[in-house]
Amino acid sequence: MARATLKRRVWGNRKDEDPSRRLVTMLEPTSTASEAYRTLRTSLLYSFVDDPPRVIVLTSPGPGEGKSTTCANLGVVLAQADKRTLIIDGDLRKPTMHRIFGLRNMRGVVNVLAGEHDLEGVWQEPLVGLKVVTAGSLPTNPAELVGSRRFAELVERARESFDYVLIDAPPVELVSDPAIIAAQGDGVLLVLDAQNTRKGLVRRSMRSLRSVGATVLGTVMNNAKSNGGDYYHQGYVYQ
């Protein structure tokens, strides 16, 4: 069955702000930016009624395109809609989620994969309904870890416990990790930079993701300007 096609605009913050200021859905819940993230949430909730994706991987073609910001804010608005939501920082090379939420990163995904803790023992709750699992100590073999049986078990355990699981993955063009992670999710949101991401890079990223059987739900365009000069994110969902 073909997935629905839709188009939504999501407003966001300027890229030069410190990580904690990117969380507009918590800092400015009545702002235009927050409302736009809620619109993205609505698109996600109601465009796939027959076969809703529950484990969603967020990645980008290259670095600095806003994937972690989008992941964090989408997680917040899902939790605000009474959806049990878990964010997993799957970027074991350059994790950001703990900085965005202001969380400690003493233990996380790596510690679960090493068998030191279970999932419940490492998640933190920045707001009611939203759990976040930070990366933990940076490993020397991130691609092997996310491709391991234990990572697959972590994802399945999360799927059983939450309505939505968002996984922040590294950029597609840099390493193999995002393709490995994408193959274990129900769908991928690809975050782009309107000013810097080249079309050829987007096409290569799409091919890379689809080559492992990943479903690309759509893209979120970041760092674009409206006529009024504000920055926005713009989302599309493909069939």
C-alpha positions, 0 to 999 in steps of 0.5 A, a space after each residue: 500500500 502506498 504511503 501518503 504524500 504530504 508537505 509540511 513546514 517546520 520552523 527552527 532555530 539558527 544554527 549558531 546558537 548553543 545546543 541547549 537553545 535548540 530545544 525551542 519546544 521546551 524553551 518557547 512552547 508557544 512560539 511559531 517554531 514549536 507550533 511548526 514542530 507540532 505540525 510535523 508531529 501531526 503529519 507523522 501521526 496521521 499520514 501513516 494510519 494503516 502502517 505507522 512507523 514506530 522506530 524512526 531514524 533521523 540522519 542527514 547527508 553531511 554534518 551540521 544539517 540539524 538532524 539532532 535538533 529535529 530529533 530532539 524537538 520531535 521527541 518533545 512534541 510527541 511526548 507532549 501529545 501523550 505518546 510514550 517516546 524514547 530518543 536514542 543517541 545512535 551517533 556513537 562518534 559525535 553524540 549531541 543529544 546529552 548537550 541539547 537536553 543538558 543531561 549527564 553522559 556517564 552511561 548510555 547506549 554503549 553501556 547497554 551494548 557492553 552488558 553493564 546496564 539494561 535499557 531502563 538503567 540508562 535512560 533519563 527523563 527530561 520531561 514527562 513522557 520522554 526518555 532519552 538514552 545518551 551515547 555513553 563513553 565513545 567506543 573504538 568500534 561504533 559501526 560494529 556496535 550498531 550492527 551487533 545483535 545486542 543493538 538489535 535487541 535494544 531497538 526491539 526492547 524499546 519498540 515494545 516499551 514505547 509508542 515512538 522510538 527516535 534514533 539520532 544517527 550519524 550523517 550518511 555520507 561519512 560512515 556506514 553506521 546510519 545505513 546499518 541503523 536505518 535497516 533496523 528502523 521502520 523509516 528514516 527522516 533525512 534532514 537537509 541544509 537548504 543553503 549547503 546540501 547539494 542535490 547530488 549528495 541527497 540522491 546518493 544518501 537516498 540510494 544508500 539508505 534504500 540499498 539496505 531496505 530502509 524506507 525514507 519517510 521524507 526529508 526535513 529541510 533546515 537553514 532556509 529563510 522565509 520571506 520574513 527572514 526567519 529560519 525554517 525547516 520544511 518537511 516532505 513525505 514521499 510515496 
